[in-house]
Amino acid sequence: MDRTRPGFVTTTEPSGWLAFAGTMAILVGFFNIIIGLVALFKNNYYVAAPGGYLVLNLTGWGWLHLIVGVLAAAAGAALFSGAGWAKVVVVVLAGFNALAHLAFLSAAPAWGLIVIAMDILVIWAVVAHSGERSTV
């Protein structure tokens, strides 16, 4: 392909979809940070189903959500620079986060479903539109 012809976009700015994915990843990261802090500092806020939590106790879930939240927010911010590594990290973290919230559903079903849906949007936006570039 001739990359010098008019209309061929050669910018390194992320597309609108990658900007959307970055914004959503930052938002999901902040949600995870809030969930993690609440689990760590307000022990009686989350109530597990009679079977208990799937893998970890509440303190473990708090740390897990806090760490994943900080990493997701940082990787989401890196998506705005168009970094290739950020696309991979965001997809991996969003997938891991969706699975973690699936296992945490007994403690926070509404939040869990909302964050899982947001994670799916992030994965779709990055995977389906990662080759696009901004036309601005």
C-alpha atoms as an extended CHARMM CRD file, in Angstrom:
* protein
*
       136  EXT
         1         1  MET       CA              0.0000000000        0.0000000000        0.0000000000  PROA      1               0.0000000000
         2         2  ASP       CA              1.1310000000        3.5170000000       -0.7310000000  PROA      2               0.0000000000
         3         3  ARG       CA              1.2860000000        5.2830000000        2.6330000000  PROA      3               0.0000000000
         4         4  THR       CA              1.9820000000        8.6720000000        1.0770000000  PROA      4               0.0000000000
         5         5  ARG       CA             -1.2820000000        9.0500000000       -0.7840000000  PROA      5               0.0000000000
         6         6  PRO       CA             -3.8770000000       11.4930000000        0.5750000000  PROA      6               0.0000000000
         7         7  GLY       CA             -6.3960000000       10.0690000000        2.9870000000  PROA      7               0.0000000000
         8         8  PHE       CA             -4.0650000000        7.4580000000        4.4610000000  PROA      8               0.0000000000
         9         9  VAL       CA             -3.8620000000        8.1320000000        8.1760000000  PROA      9               0.0000000000
        10        10  THR       CA             -0.4170000000        7.8670000000        9.7210000000  PROA      10              0.0000000000
        11        11  THR       CA             -1.0070000000        9.3600000000       13.1570000000  PROA      11              0.0000000000
        12        12  THR       CA             -0.2030000000        7.4740000000       16.3270000000  PROA      12              0.0000000000
        13        13  GLU       CA             -3.1940000000        8.8330000000       18.1900000000  PROA      13              0.0000000000
        14        14  PRO       CA             -5.6540000000        6.1850000000       19.3790000000  PROA      14              0.0000000000
        15        15  SER       CA             -9.0040000000        5.8640000000       17.6480000000  PROA      15              0.0000000000
        16        16  GLY       CA            -12.1890000000        6.9580000000       19.3350000000  PROA      16              0.0000000000
        17        17  TRP       CA            -12.8180000000        3.3580000000       20.3680000000  PROA      17              0.0000000000
        18        18  LEU       CA             -9.4270000000        3.0520000000       22.0280000000  PROA      18              0.0000000000
        19        19  ALA       CA            -10.0460000000        6.3290000000       23.8380000000  PROA      19              0.0000000000
        20        20  PHE       CA            -13.3890000000        4.8890000000       24.9410000000  PROA      20              0.0000000000
        21        21  ALA       CA            -11.6600000000        1.6920000000       26.1080000000  PROA      21              0.0000000000
        22        22  GLY       CA             -9.0640000000        3.7370000000       27.9940000000  PROA      22              0.0000000000
        23        23  THR       CA            -11.7460000000        5.8040000000       29.6920000000  PROA      23              0.0000000000
        24        24  MET       CA            -13.7400000000        2.7040000000       30.6190000000  PROA      24              0.0000000000
        25        25  ALA       CA            -10.6160000000        0.9200000000       31.8920000000  PROA      25              0.0000000000
        26        26  ILE       CA             -9.8180000000        3.8920000000       34.1240000000  PROA      26              0.0000000000
        27        27  LEU       CA            -13.4230000000        3.9270000000       35.3680000000  PROA      27              0.0000000000
        28        28  VAL       CA            -13.3770000000        0.1710000000       36.0490000000  PROA      28              0.0000000000
        29        29  GLY       CA            -10.0590000000        0.6360000000       37.8320000000  PROA      29              0.0000000000
        30        30  PHE       CA            -11.5580000000        3.3050000000       40.0860000000  PROA      30              0.0000000000
        31        31  PHE       CA            -14.5570000000        1.0630000000       40.7840000000  PROA      31              0.0000000000
        32        32  ASN       CA            -12.1840000000       -1.7400000000       41.7660000000  PROA      32              0.0000000000
        33        33  ILE       CA            -10.1980000000        0.5880000000       44.0060000000  PROA      33              0.0000000000
        34        34  ILE       CA            -13.4170000000        1.6130000000       45.7830000000  PROA      34              0.0000000000
        35        35  ILE       CA            -14.5570000000       -2.0140000000       46.1100000000  PROA      35              0.0000000000
        36        36  GLY       CA            -11.1410000000       -3.0220000000       47.4450000000  PROA      36              0.0000000000
        37        37  LEU       CA            -10.9860000000       -0.2060000000       49.9860000000  PROA      37              0.0000000000
        38        38  VAL       CA            -14.5020000000       -0.9370000000       51.2290000000  PROA      38              0.0000000000
        39        39  ALA       CA            -13.6590000000       -4.6340000000       51.5970000000  PROA      39              0.0000000000
        40        40  LEU       CA            -10.5090000000       -3.7700000000       53.5460000000  PROA      40              0.0000000000
        41        41  PHE       CA            -11.8230000000       -1.0470000000       55.8440000000  PROA      41              0.0000000000
        42        42  LYS       CA            -15.5300000000       -1.7770000000       56.2910000000  PROA      42              0.0000000000
        43        43  ASN       CA            -15.6180000000       -5.4630000000       57.1410000000  PROA      43              0.0000000000
        44        44  ASN       CA            -19.3770000000       -5.8300000000       57.5310000000  PROA      44              0.0000000000
        45        45  TYR       CA            -20.3650000000       -4.0560000000       54.2840000000  PROA      45              0.0000000000
        46        46  TYR       CA            -20.1740000000       -7.1250000000       52.0350000000  PROA      46              0.0000000000
        47        47  VAL       CA            -22.1130000000      -10.1910000000       53.1330000000  PROA      47              0.0000000000
        48        48  ALA       CA            -21.3220000000      -13.4960000000       51.4970000000  PROA      48              0.0000000000
        49        49  ALA       CA            -23.9210000000      -16.0580000000       50.5570000000  PROA      49              0.0000000000
        50        50  PRO       CA            -24.2770000000      -19.0310000000       52.9330000000  PROA      50              0.0000000000
        51        51  GLY       CA            -21.5910000000      -20.9140000000       50.9890000000  PROA      51              0.0000000000
        52        52  GLY       CA            -19.0950000000      -18.1120000000       51.6320000000  PROA      52              0.0000000000
        53        53  TYR       CA            -16.6510000000      -16.6190000000       49.1790000000  PROA      53              0.0000000000
        54        54  LEU       CA            -15.3970000000      -18.7400000000       46.3210000000  PROA      54              0.0000000000
        55        55  VAL       CA            -11.6290000000      -18.5690000000       46.8310000000  PROA      55              0.0000000000
        56        56  LEU       CA            -10.4310000000      -15.8570000000       49.2120000000  PROA      56              0.0000000000
        57        57  ASN       CA            -11.6380000000      -14.2730000000       52.4080000000  PROA      57              0.0000000000
        58        58  LEU       CA            -12.8640000000      -10.6740000000       52.3570000000  PROA      58              0.0000000000
        59        59  THR       CA             -9.4270000000       -9.2080000000       53.0660000000  PROA      59              0.0000000000
        60        60  GLY       CA             -7.9410000000      -11.1820000000       50.1750000000  PROA      60              0.0000000000
        61        61  TRP       CA            -10.6850000000       -9.9670000000       47.8570000000  PROA      61              0.0000000000
        62        62  GLY       CA            -10.0770000000       -6.4090000000       49.0110000000  PROA      62              0.0000000000
        63        63  TRP       CA             -6.3780000000       -6.5610000000       48.1690000000  PROA      63              0.0000000000
        64        64  LEU       CA             -7.0530000000       -8.3000000000       44.8640000000  PROA      64              0.0000000000
        65        65  HSD       CA             -9.5620000000       -5.6530000000       43.7490000000  PROA      65              0.0000000000
        66        66  LEU       CA             -7.3220000000       -2.8370000000       44.9450000000  PROA      66              0.0000000000
        67        67  ILE       CA             -4.2620000000       -4.0840000000       43.0410000000  PROA      67              0.0000000000
        68        68  VAL       CA             -6.2020000000       -4.8930000000       39.8640000000  PROA      68              0.0000000000
        69        69  GLY       CA             -7.9070000000       -1.4950000000       40.0730000000  PROA      69              0.0000000000
        70        70  VAL       CA             -4.6400000000        0.4260000000       40.2630000000  PROA      70              0.0000000000
        71        71  LEU       CA             -3.1410000000       -1.6090000000       37.3910000000  PROA      71              0.0000000000
        72        72  ALA       CA             -6.2820000000       -1.2310000000       35.2350000000  PROA      72              0.0000000000
        73        73  ALA       CA             -6.4290000000        2.5350000000       35.7580000000  PROA      73              0.0000000000
        74        74  ALA       CA             -2.7330000000        2.8830000000       34.8740000000  PROA      74              0.0000000000
        75        75  ALA       CA             -3.0440000000        0.6850000000       31.7690000000  PROA      75              0.0000000000
        76        76  GLY       CA             -6.1970000000        2.5370000000       30.7160000000  PROA      76              0.0000000000
        77        77  ALA       CA             -4.3260000000        5.8200000000       30.9590000000  PROA      77              0.0000000000
        78        78  ALA       CA             -1.5070000000        4.3210000000       28.8700000000  PROA      78              0.0000000000
        79        79  LEU       CA             -4.0110000000        3.4940000000       26.1090000000  PROA      79              0.0000000000
        80        80  PHE       CA             -4.2930000000        7.2140000000       25.3910000000  PROA      80              0.0000000000
        81        81  SER       CA             -0.6510000000        7.2410000000       24.2890000000  PROA      81              0.0000000000
        82        82  GLY       CA             -1.3580000000        4.4820000000       21.7670000000  PROA      82              0.0000000000
        83        83  ALA       CA              1.0980000000        2.0810000000       23.4290000000  PROA      83              0.0000000000
        84        84  GLY       CA              0.8090000000       -1.4430000000       22.0320000000  PROA      84              0.0000000000
        85        85  TRP       CA              1.6450000000       -3.0570000000       25.3730000000  PROA      85              0.0000000000
        86        86  ALA       CA             -1.2530000000       -1.1730000000       26.9910000000  PROA      86              0.0000000000
        87        87  LYS       CA             -3.7440000000       -2.8890000000       24.6690000000  PROA      87              0.0000000000
        88        88  VAL       CA             -2.5520000000       -6.3180000000       25.7570000000  PROA      88              0.0000000000
        89        89  VAL       CA             -2.4180000000       -5.3960000000       29.4490000000  PROA      89              0.0000000000
        90        90  VAL       CA             -5.8950000000       -3.8320000000       29.3880000000  PROA      90              0.0000000000
        91        91  VAL       CA             -7.4250000000       -6.9080000000       27.7250000000  PROA      91              0.0000000000
        92        92  VAL       CA             -5.7080000000       -9.3020000000       30.1590000000  PROA      92              0.0000000000
        93        93  LEU       CA             -6.6730000000       -7.2190000000       33.2110000000  PROA      93              0.0000000000
        94        94  ALA       CA            -10.2580000000       -6.7800000000       32.0250000000  PROA      94              0.0000000000
        95        95  GLY       CA            -10.6050000000      -10.5320000000       31.4820000000  PROA      95              0.0000000000
        96        96  PHE       CA             -9.0760000000      -11.3180000000       34.8640000000  PROA      96              0.0000000000
        97        97  ASN       CA            -11.2360000000       -8.6550000000       36.5010000000  PROA      97              0.0000000000
        98        98  ALA       CA            -14.4080000000      -10.0930000000       34.9570000000  PROA      98              0.0000000000
        99        99  LEU       CA            -13.5290000000      -13.5340000000       36.3130000000  PROA      99              0.0000000000
       100       100  ALA       CA            -12.6990000000      -12.0920000000       39.7420000000  PROA      100             0.0000000000
       101       101  HSD       CA            -16.0390000000      -10.2830000000       39.8740000000  PROA      101             0.0000000000
       102       102  LEU       CA            -17.8070000000      -13.4400000000       38.7510000000  PROA      102             0.0000000000
       103       103  ALA       CA            -16.3170000000      -15.2010000000       41.7660000000  PROA      103             0.0000000000
       104       104  PHE       CA            -17.2000000000      -12.1980000000       43.9840000000  PROA      104             0.0000000000
       105       105  LEU       CA            -20.8640000000      -12.0720000000       42.8710000000  PROA      105             0.0000000000
       106       106  SER       CA            -22.1420000000      -13.5540000000       46.1230000000  PROA      106             0.0000000000
       107       107  ALA       CA            -20.8910000000      -10.4910000000       48.0060000000  PROA      107             0.0000000000
       108       108  ALA       CA            -21.8630000000       -7.7060000000       45.5650000000  PROA      108             0.0000000000
       109       109  PRO       CA            -24.1280000000       -8.9600000000       42.7820000000  PROA      109             0.0000000000
       110       110  ALA       CA            -25.2000000000       -5.6120000000       41.3100000000  PROA      110             0.0000000000
       111       111  TRP       CA            -21.7110000000       -4.1080000000       41.3170000000  PROA      111             0.0000000000
       112       112  GLY       CA            -20.2750000000       -7.3400000000       39.9880000000  PROA      112             0.0000000000
       113       113  LEU       CA            -22.6290000000       -7.4770000000       37.0080000000  PROA      113             0.0000000000
       114       114  ILE       CA            -22.0290000000       -3.8120000000       36.1860000000  PROA      114             0.0000000000
       115       115  VAL       CA            -18.2460000000       -4.1970000000       36.2980000000  PROA      115             0.0000000000
       116       116  ILE       CA            -18.3510000000       -7.4430000000       34.2770000000  PROA      116             0.0000000000
       117       117  ALA       CA            -20.4050000000       -5.6730000000       31.5880000000  PROA      117             0.0000000000
       118       118  MET       CA            -17.9190000000       -2.7920000000       31.5580000000  PROA      118             0.0000000000
       119       119  ASP       CA            -15.0120000000       -5.2440000000       31.2950000000  PROA      119             0.0000000000
       120       120  ILE       CA            -16.6500000000       -6.8940000000       28.2890000000  PROA      120             0.0000000000
       121       121  LEU       CA            -17.0520000000       -3.4690000000       26.6410000000  PROA      121             0.0000000000
       122       122  VAL       CA            -13.3840000000       -2.6920000000       27.2620000000  PROA      122             0.0000000000
       123       123  ILE       CA            -12.2450000000       -6.0090000000       25.7840000000  PROA      123             0.0000000000
       124       124  TRP       CA            -14.4790000000       -5.5600000000       22.7420000000  PROA      124             0.0000000000
       125       125  ALA       CA            -13.3800000000       -1.9800000000       22.1300000000  PROA      125             0.0000000000
       126       126  VAL       CA             -9.6910000000       -2.8860000000       22.2750000000  PROA      126             0.0000000000
       127       127  VAL       CA             -9.8340000000       -6.1440000000       20.3270000000  PROA      127             0.0000000000
       128       128  ALA       CA            -12.2970000000       -5.0750000000       17.6350000000  PROA      128             0.0000000000
       129       129  HSD       CA            -10.8430000000       -1.6140000000       17.0410000000  PROA      129             0.0000000000
       130       130  SER       CA             -7.1480000000       -1.7910000000       17.9650000000  PROA      130             0.0000000000
       131       131  GLY       CA             -5.9950000000       -1.4050000000       14.3640000000  PROA      131             0.0000000000
       132       132  GLU       CA             -7.9210000000        1.8210000000       13.7900000000  PROA      132             0.0000000000
       133       133  ARG       CA             -6.2900000000        5.2140000000       14.0370000000  PROA      133             0.0000000000
       134       134  SER       CA             -7.7610000000        8.6060000000       14.6440000000  PROA      134             0.0000000000
       135       135  THR       CA             -8.7490000000       10.5770000000       11.5700000000  PROA      135             0.0000000000
       136       136  VAL       CA             -8.3390000000       13.8780000000       13.3540000000  PROA      136             0.0000000000
